[in-house]
Amino acid sequence: MTVCVFLMAAMFVGASTAPRAGAGAHEWESGKPAVPGLLPPHALVHGFSLRDVATAWNNWAFGTPASVNPILAVRCERSPLDVHIFFMPVSLGGEYTNTCYVEHDSFLVLVPGGYECSQNEGNGSTPTELRTCVEQGFDLISHIEFTLDGQTAADADLEKQIVTSRFDVLPADNLAGVSPNPTMLKAYVLVVGPLSRGTHTLRAYDEFASLSLTAGITYTIVVR
């Protein structure tokens, strides 16, 4: 198993987080999010559902070896889904910082807490086995929080953001081994909509109290 753990306390400095006109802007009309600036969980981002996004993020996060892995390097990257969607790294324990440069029409995908299981980690190989593993592990999350532009959502407020990825197979030479790796993820998956040009600061943190595990990451988001 892999634990993705950190508390979301996000503050964007010097800019409004209201949705912009342009790519994907209509998706902000589809419901009221937990925090303004957060895409509603049932909305689509450039045609992709939250489950689509979770599956692609899981492959991105764990589908490469340690030498080039983006979460170990604490590196944001464009997602393979769409050039306007950026995947953000997580902390697997401890405190980290990251600077990410994005265009003004970009969506940011954040996973402020979750639990990943895979065959190479000894968690099973079938959809049923891996789903059981992620369900049990995810229940260990004891606290999660998300604050955007001074407004906060925590714990039960974010329940609608919980999603289980599709069963997937990571390519050979992934983070958990050299062989192709069946995997699933259950996580809080958040999508932050396009931000105005300028510099923004985002902080994330959550806890697995029973594992004595906490982690945080602070991003400087430069929107060009």
C-alpha positions in Angstrom: 0.0 0.0 0.0 1.0 3.6 -0.4 -0.5 6.3 1.8 -1.0 9.8 0.3 -1.3 12.0 3.3 -1.5 15.8 3.8 -3.9 18.5 5.1 -5.2 21.0 2.6 -4.9 24.5 3.8 -4.8 26.6 0.7 -4.6 30.4 0.4 -4.2 32.2 -2.9 -2.5 35.5 -2.5 -3.4 38.7 -4.5 -6.0 37.2 -6.8 -9.6 36.2 -7.0 -10.3 32.5 -7.4 -13.6 33.1 -9.2 -13.9 31.0 -12.4 -12.6 32.5 -15.6 -14.2 32.5 -19.0 -12.7 30.1 -21.4 -11.7 26.5 -21.5 -13.9 24.5 -19.1 -15.6 27.5 -17.6 -19.1 26.2 -18.1 -18.4 23.4 -15.7 -18.5 25.8 -12.8 -22.3 26.1 -13.4 -23.0 22.5 -12.5 -23.2 22.7 -8.7 -22.1 24.4 -5.5 -18.6 23.2 -4.4 -17.5 22.8 -0.8 -15.3 25.9 -1.2 -15.6 28.6 -3.9 -12.9 27.8 -6.5 -13.2 24.1 -6.1 -14.8 22.2 -9.0 -18.0 20.4 -7.8 -17.5 16.6 -7.6 -20.0 15.7 -10.2 -18.7 18.3 -12.8 -16.5 17.4 -15.7 -13.1 19.0 -16.4 -12.5 19.1 -20.1 -14.8 16.1 -20.5 -13.2 14.0 -17.7 -15.0 12.9 -14.6 -13.5 12.9 -11.1 -13.0 9.1 -11.4 -11.2 9.6 -14.8 -9.0 12.1 -13.2 -8.3 9.9 -10.1 -7.3 7.0 -12.3 -5.0 9.1 -14.5 -3.4 10.8 -11.4 -2.7 7.4 -9.8 -1.0 6.2 -12.9 1.0 9.4 -13.1 2.0 9.3 -9.4 3.0 5.6 -9.2 3.7 4.5 -12.7 7.3 5.5 -13.1 10.5 4.4 -11.3 12.0 6.3 -8.4 14.7 8.0 -10.6 12.1 10.0 -12.6 9.0 9.8 -10.3 7.2 13.1 -10.0 5.9 12.6 -6.4 9.3 11.7 -5.1 10.8 14.7 -6.9 7.8 16.8 -5.6 7.2 18.0 -9.2 4.0 19.2 -10.8 3.4 18.2 -14.4 0.8 18.5 -17.2 -1.5 15.6 -17.1 -1.7 13.1 -20.0 -5.5 13.8 -20.1 -5.3 17.4 -21.3 -2.7 20.1 -21.6 -4.8 22.4 -19.5 -4.9 20.0 -16.5 -2.0 19.9 -14.1 -1.3 17.1 -11.7 0.2 18.2 -8.3 2.5 16.0 -6.2 1.8 14.8 -2.7 3.9 14.5 0.4 4.4 10.8 1.5 5.5 12.1 4.9 7.1 15.2 6.3 7.0 18.7 5.0 7.9 19.7 1.4 7.7 22.8 -0.8 7.2 23.1 -4.6 7.0 25.8 -7.2 4.7 25.2 -10.1 4.3 27.3 -13.2 1.0 27.1 -15.0 -1.0 28.9 -17.7 -4.0 31.1 -16.7 -6.5 28.6 -18.1 -5.2 25.6 -16.1 -7.0 23.3 -13.7 -5.0 21.9 -10.8 -5.6 18.3 -9.5 -4.8 17.8 -5.9 -5.0 14.6 -3.8 -5.0 15.8 -0.2 -5.3 12.3 1.3 -5.7 8.8 0.0 -4.7 5.2 0.0 -3.2 3.2 -2.9 -3.0 -0.5 -3.1 -1.2 -2.7 -5.7 -0.1 -6.2 -6.6 3.6 -5.5 -6.3 3.0 -4.3 -2.7 1.3 -7.5 -1.8 -2.2 -6.1 -1.7 -3.9 -8.4 -4.2 -4.3 -8.4 -8.0 -8.0 -8.4 -8.8 -10.4 -5.5 -8.7 -12.2 -7.0 -5.7 -9.0 -7.6 -3.7 -7.6 -4.1 -4.4 -11.0 -2.4 -3.7 -11.1 -4.1 -0.3 -7.6 -3.0 0.4 -8.2 0.7 -0.5 -11.5 0.8 1.5 -9.8 -0.5 4.6 -6.8 1.8 4.3 -8.7 4.9 3.4 -10.7 4.5 6.6 -7.5 5.2 8.6 -7.6 8.9 7.5 -8.3 10.8 10.7 -8.4 14.4 9.4 -8.3 16.4 6.2 -8.8 20.0 5.6 -9.0 22.3 2.6 -8.9 26.1 2.7 -9.1 28.3 -0.4 -8.9 32.0 -0.4 -9.8 32.2 3.3 -12.7 29.7 3.2 -12.3 26.3 4.7 -13.8 22.9 4.3 -12.8 19.9 6.5 -13.6 16.2 7.0 -17.3 15.7 6.4 -17.5 18.8 4.2 -15.3 17.1 1.7 -17.0 13.7 1.6 -18.4 14.3 -1.9 -14.8 14.6 -3.1 -14.0 11.0 -2.2 -13.6 8.8 -5.3 -12.2 5.3 -6.0 -10.2 5.0 -9.2 -10.8 2.4 -11.8 -8.8 -0.8 -11.7 -5.7 -0.1 -13.7 -2.3 -1.7 -14.5 0.8 0.5 -14.0 3.4 0.0 -16.7 6.5 -2.0 -16.2 9.3 -0.3 -14.1 6.9 1.6 -11.8 7.4 2.9 -8.3 6.6 -0.4 -6.7 8.7 -2.7 -8.9 9.8 -3.7 -12.4 6.8 -5.8 -13.5 3.4 -4.4 -14.6 1.4 -3.6 -11.5 -2.4 -3.9 -11.0 -3.5 -1.0 -8.8 -6.4 1.1 -7.3 -6.6 4.3 -5.4 -9.3 5.7 -3.0 -8.7 9.3 -2.2 -10.0 12.9 -1.8 -9.6 14.2 -5.3 -9.9 18.0 -5.7 -9.9 20.1 -8.8 -9.2 23.8 -8.5 -10.3 25.9 -11.4 -8.3 28.4 -13.4 -6.7 31.1 -11.3 -5.9 34.7 -12.3 -2.3 35.6 -13.4 0.1 36.1 -10.5 1.6 34.2 -7.7 -0.5 32.0 -5.4 0.4 30.0 -2.3 -1.2 26.7 -1.5 -0.7 24.5 1.5 -1.9 20.9 2.1 -1.8 18.6 5.1 -3.7 15.6 6.5 -3.3 12.9 9.2 -3.4 9.2 9.8 -3.5 9.3 13.6 -3.3 5.5 14.1 -0.1 5.4 12.0 1.4 8.5 13.7 1.7 9.8 10.1 1.3 13.4 9.1 2.6 15.2 6.0 2.4 18.6 4.4 3.3 20.4 1.2 3.4 24.1 0.4 3.1 25.1 -3.2 4.0 28.4 -4.9 1.7 28.5 -7.9 2.8 31.0 -10.6 0.1 31.7 -13.1 1.3 33.1 -16.4 
